[in-house]
Amino acid sequence: MTTPEPSEVAQDLAALREHYTDPRRNRAMVVEDRWHQFRLNLARRRRQHVTMLSLTGYGTRRWIRVFSRVVMAPDSHFVNGRRVAKVIADGVRGWRNFISAPVPFATVTITVGDHEFEAAADRGGIVDSVVHLPDGAELSPGWHHVSLQAPGADPISAEVHIIGDEVTTGVICDIDDTVVVTKLPRPMLAAWNSFVLDEHARTPTPGMAVMMERLLDRWQGAPVLYLSTGAWNVAQTLTRFLTRNLYPHGPLLLTDWGPTEDRWFRSGRQHKVEQLNRLAQDFPNIRWILIGDDGQHDPQIYADFARRHPQNVRAVIIRELTYSEAVLAGGRAEAPEGRAQQSRGVTIPWIYGPDGKDIAAQLADHGLLEQRDH
């Protein structure tokens, strides 16, 4: 009896060599790289197949930012890059999202209309690529689908939100303790949400989904992006939670928990700061409504961003934690500027409230929502 050949995997060998010879690669990164390679080899011997996971992207008429994960998994677990119904029927425990072996530096073909682009995943199997359309080619504002395929994998369709040039308002929203009520000690929060909790057991923050929908009614065409320190491994779980609880559809901006050149674990705060600065650069004409909570670093991060880019901030919304939530979170953060912030002649309102209903009433008072008759 002959042993079956391991399943085929295509990787960007040039990127692989460059990474392995990078002098900045520290001991923690070496250990993680070896662990990824061990899991990949084991998955190949078990005849698992390259699978691409469908994630939502965004862009403009001329370029798009595409997200995906490339992993090894049995064919029966995924259809079009999403877990099949029989797997999620009773909820998916978070730890299952970390079982699939990533494919470091997997080669990927991105098809946008009649145009093809080559890209590669990073060392954790994460695809985060910007593709620029050729001169004369443009996409219309709204929702589009692009195709992604890695050698050995079935092609998948991923949504991208094309933001029109005329759009001047957008929403950036945190997740934990902002749209999800966690009630967990902060040191345990990430591990619990990622490894233990399934999306059916997560509790939405009262009134936040309605408040955000009203924002979109007020600001037609405004994009919504969810900025979180969560790992990309739980992106599909978070998407199902947001959809089930009627939150507006939008891309997730998550991170990789792995080590970097100067840290054992990636900085969640730095991740948020970098993504905010990137959005300000990519969309200089958009003023963002920033939504977070007062149990983490959101007030300070948003205040610093507003000082650097006052022309890119329309308002800051801070969901106030309850007393018990604040105790578990290790205290309550305060925005240095209190209820308003002045920067370069721009006044930015700061709105605090325990839930969506209270926040919506204050937004209406500031003219950011339509007034409703009681």
C-alpha positions in Angstrom: 0.0 0.0 0.0 1.5 3.3 -1.1 1.4 6.4 1.1 -0.6 9.2 -0.6 1.4 12.2 -1.6 0.9 15.3 0.6 -1.5 17.9 -0.8 0.1 20.7 -2.9 0.7 24.1 -1.5 2.0 27.1 -3.5 4.0 29.8 -1.6 5.8 32.9 -2.6 9.3 31.6 -2.3 11.0 34.9 -2.7 8.9 36.4 0.1 9.6 33.3 2.2 13.4 33.6 1.7 13.3 37.3 2.4 11.5 36.7 5.7 13.7 33.8 6.9 16.9 35.8 6.2 15.6 39.1 7.8 17.9 40.0 10.6 15.0 41.7 12.5 13.3 38.3 13.0 13.6 37.7 16.7 13.5 34.4 18.7 9.7 34.7 19.2 9.1 35.1 15.5 11.4 32.1 14.8 9.4 29.9 17.2 6.1 31.0 15.7 7.3 30.4 12.1 8.4 26.9 13.0 5.0 26.2 14.6 3.2 27.4 11.5 5.4 25.2 9.3 4.9 22.2 11.6 1.1 22.6 11.4 1.2 23.2 7.6 3.2 20.0 7.1 0.9 18.0 9.3 -2.2 19.3 7.5 -0.6 18.4 4.1 0.1 14.9 5.3 -3.5 14.6 6.4 -4.5 15.5 2.8 -6.2 18.7 3.9 -6.6 21.3 1.2 -5.8 25.0 0.7 -8.9 27.0 1.6 -9.5 30.7 1.4 -11.8 32.4 3.8 -14.0 35.2 2.5 -13.7 38.5 4.3 -15.1 41.9 3.5 -12.9 44.7 2.0 -13.3 48.3 1.0 -11.9 50.8 -1.5 -12.5 53.6 -3.9 -13.4 53.8 -7.6 -9.7 53.3 -8.4 -8.3 50.9 -5.8 -9.6 48.3 -3.3 -8.1 46.8 -0.1 -8.8 43.0 -0.1 -8.7 40.8 3.0 -8.7 37.0 3.3 -7.1 34.2 5.3 -5.4 31.2 3.6 -5.6 28.0 5.7 -5.5 24.2 5.4 -8.8 22.5 6.1 -11.0 19.5 5.0 -13.2 20.4 2.1 -16.3 19.5 4.0 -15.8 22.4 6.5 -16.1 25.3 4.1 -18.3 26.4 1.1 -17.2 29.6 -0.7 -14.8 30.4 2.0 -17.3 30.2 4.8 -18.0 27.5 7.3 -20.9 25.3 6.2 -24.2 25.3 8.0 -23.8 21.9 9.8 -20.7 23.2 11.5 -22.3 26.4 12.8 -25.7 25.1 13.5 -25.1 24.9 17.3 -22.5 27.8 17.3 -18.8 27.6 16.8 -16.6 27.7 19.8 -13.9 30.3 19.2 -11.1 27.9 19.6 -12.1 26.1 16.4 -11.1 29.2 14.5 -7.5 28.6 15.6 -7.3 25.0 14.6 -6.9 25.4 10.8 -3.2 25.7 9.9 -2.3 28.9 8.1 -0.4 28.9 4.8 2.4 31.4 5.2 3.2 33.5 2.1 0.5 31.7 0.0 0.3 33.0 -3.5 -3.2 34.5 -4.4 -4.8 35.7 -7.5 -7.3 38.5 -7.1 -9.8 39.1 -10.0 -11.7 42.4 -10.2 -13.9 42.4 -13.2 -11.7 41.6 -16.2 -8.5 42.4 -14.3 -6.2 40.0 -12.4 -3.7 40.9 -9.7 -1.1 38.7 -8.0 -0.7 39.0 -4.2 0.7 37.0 -1.3 -0.4 36.3 2.3 1.9 37.3 5.2 3.7 34.8 7.4 0.4 34.1 9.3 -1.6 33.4 6.1 -3.4 36.8 6.2 -4.0 38.5 2.9 -4.2 42.3 3.3 -3.5 43.7 -0.2 -4.3 46.9 -2.0 -4.8 46.5 -5.8 -4.9 49.5 -8.1 -7.1 49.4 -11.2 -5.5 50.2 -14.6 -5.9 53.7 -16.0 -9.4 54.2 -17.3 -10.9 51.5 -15.2 -13.2 52.4 -12.3 -15.7 50.8 -10.0 -19.1 52.4 -9.2 -19.8 53.2 -5.5 -21.6 50.5 -3.5 -21.1 46.8 -2.9 -19.1 44.7 -5.4 -17.7 41.1 -5.4 -14.2 40.2 -6.2 -12.8 36.7 -6.8 -9.8 35.3 -4.9 -8.0 32.0 -5.6 -4.9 30.3 -4.3 -3.4 27.4 -6.2 -5.1 24.2 -5.0 -8.1 26.1 -3.6 -11.5 26.7 -5.0 -12.1 30.3 -5.9 -14.1 32.4 -3.5 -16.2 35.5 -3.8 -15.5 38.4 -1.4 -17.5 41.6 -0.9 -15.9 45.0 -1.1 -17.5 48.3 -0.3 -16.6 50.9 -2.8 -16.8 54.4 -1.2 -17.7 57.2 -3.6 -15.7 60.3 -4.0 -18.6 62.4 -2.9 -18.9 60.7 0.6 -17.9 63.0 3.4 -19.0 61.1 6.5 -18.0 57.6 7.7 -18.3 55.5 10.9 -15.5 53.7 12.7 -16.6 51.5 15.5 -14.9 49.4 18.2 -16.4 46.0 19.1 -15.7 44.7 22.6 -17.6 46.6 25.2 -19.0 48.9 22.5 -21.3 46.7 20.4 -20.8 43.6 22.5 -21.4 43.5 26.3 -18.5 41.4 27.7 -18.6 41.8 31.6 -15.2 40.1 31.8 -11.9 41.2 33.5 -9.8 42.9 30.8 -6.9 40.4 31.0 -9.3 37.5 30.3 -11.4 39.3 27.6 -9.4 38.5 24.5 -8.8 34.9 25.4 -12.4 34.2 26.4 -14.0 35.9 23.3 -11.5 34.2 21.0 -11.2 30.7 22.4 -14.3 29.9 24.4 -17.3 32.0 23.5 -19.5 31.2 20.5 -21.3 33.9 18.7 -24.7 32.8 20.0 -23.6 33.6 23.6 -22.4 37.1 22.9 -24.7 39.9 24.1 -25.2 43.0 21.9 -25.1 46.4 23.6 -28.7 47.6 23.9 -29.8 50.1 21.2 -26.4 50.3 19.5 -27.5 48.6 16.3 -30.5 50.9 15.9 -28.4 54.0 16.7 -25.9 53.0 14.0 -28.6 52.4 11.4 -30.1 55.8 12.1 -26.6 57.3 11.5 -26.5 55.6 8.1 -30.0 57.0 7.3 -28.8 60.4 8.3 -25.5 60.2 6.3 -26.4 58.4 3.1 -23.6 56.4 1.6 -21.5 56.5 4.8 -19.2 53.5 5.2 -19.0 51.5 8.4 -15.7 49.9 9.5 -15.2 47.9 12.7 -11.8 48.5 14.2 -10.9 46.0 16.9 -7.8 44.4 18.6 -9.3 41.0 18.0 -7.4 38.4 15.9 -8.2 37.7 12.3 -9.0 34.1 13.3 -12.4 35.2 14.7 -13.3 37.5 11.8 -16.1 35.2 10.5 -17.5 34.6 14.0 -17.7 38.4 14.6 -19.3 38.9 11.2 -22.0 36.4 12.0 -22.6 38.1 15.4 -22.9 41.5 13.8 -25.2 40.2 11.1 -27.4 38.3 13.5 -27.9 41.3 15.7 -28.6 43.7 12.8 -25.5 45.8 12.9 -24.7 47.6 9.7 -22.5 45.5 7.3 -18.9 46.6 7.0 -15.3 45.5 6.8 -13.4 44.3 9.9 -10.0 45.8 10.7 -8.5 43.1 13.0 -4.9 42.1 13.8 -2.5 39.2 14.2 -1.6 38.4 17.8 1.8 37.1 16.8 5.1 38.6 17.8 6.7 41.5 15.8 10.3 42.6 15.5 10.2 44.5 18.8 7.4 42.8 20.8 6.4 39.3 21.9 2.7 40.2 21.3 1.4 42.8 18.8 0.2 46.0 20.4 -3.6 46.4 20.1 -3.3 50.1 20.8 -0.7 50.6 18.1 -2.9 48.6 15.7 -5.8 51.0 16.2 -3.6 54.1 15.8 -2.1 52.8 12.6 -5.4 51.9 11.0 -6.9 55.3 11.9 -4.0 57.1 10.4 -4.2 55.0 7.3 -7.9 55.8 6.9 -7.2 59.5 7.2 -4.6 59.2 4.5 -6.8 57.1 2.2 -9.9 59.2 2.6 -8.8 62.8 3.2 -12.3 64.2 2.5 -14.2 62.0 5.0 -14.9 63.1 8.5 -15.3 60.0 10.7 -17.7 59.4 13.6 -15.5 57.4 16.0 -17.3 55.0 18.4 -15.6 53.3 21.3 -16.0 52.7 25.1 -14.4 54.1 28.2 -13.0 50.9 29.5 -10.0 50.7 27.3 -7.7 53.2 25.5 -10.4 54.4 23.0 -10.8 57.9 24.5 -7.1 58.6 24.4 -6.6 57.1 21.0 -9.5 59.1 19.5 -8.4 62.3 21.3 -4.9 62.0 19.9 -6.2 61.2 16.4 -8.5 64.2 16.5 -5.6 66.5 17.5 -3.6 65.2 14.5 -6.5 65.1 12.0 -9.2 67.4 13.2 -10.5 67.8 9.7 -11.2 64.0 9.6 -13.3 63.7 12.8 -17.0 64.7 12.9 -17.8 63.4 16.4 -16.6 61.0 19.0 -19.0 58.6 20.7 -18.0 56.9 23.9 -20.2 54.1 25.4 -20.0 54.4 29.2 -19.5 51.1 30.9 -21.7 50.2 33.9 -20.1 50.2 37.3 -19.6 46.5 37.3 -18.2 46.5 33.7 -15.8 49.3 34.6 -14.5 47.4 37.7 -13.9 44.3 35.6 -12.2 46.5 32.9 -9.8 47.8 35.5 -11.2 51.3 35.7 -12.8 53.9 33.5 -10.9 56.0 31.0 -11.6 59.7 30.6 -11.2 61.8 27.5 -8.7 64.6 28.3 -11.0 67.2 26.6 -14.2 66.1 28.4 -17.4 66.7 26.4 -15.8 68.6 23.4 -12.5 69.1 21.8 -11.1 72.1 20.0 -8.3 71.7 17.5 -7.1 74.1 14.8 -10.4 75.9 14.9 -12.5 72.8 14.7 -15.0 71.8 17.5 -15.5 68.1 17.8 -18.4 67.0 20.0 -17.8 64.1 22.5 -20.9 62.2 23.3 -21.1 59.8 26.3 -23.9 57.4 27.0 -24.5 53.9 28.5 -26.5 52.6 25.5 -27.6 53.3 22.0 -30.9 55.1 23.0 -29.1 57.6 25.2 -26.4 58.2 22.6 -28.9 58.7 19.8 -30.8 61.4 21.8 -27.5 63.3 22.2 -26.6 62.9 18.6 -29.9 64.4 17.6 -29.2 67.3 19.9 -26.0 67.9 18.0 -27.7 67.6 14.6 -25.9 64.4 13.8 -29.2 62.4 13.8 -32.7 63.3 12.7 -35.0 64.3 15.6 -37.7 61.8 16.4 -41.1 62.7 17.8 -41.8 61.1 21.1 
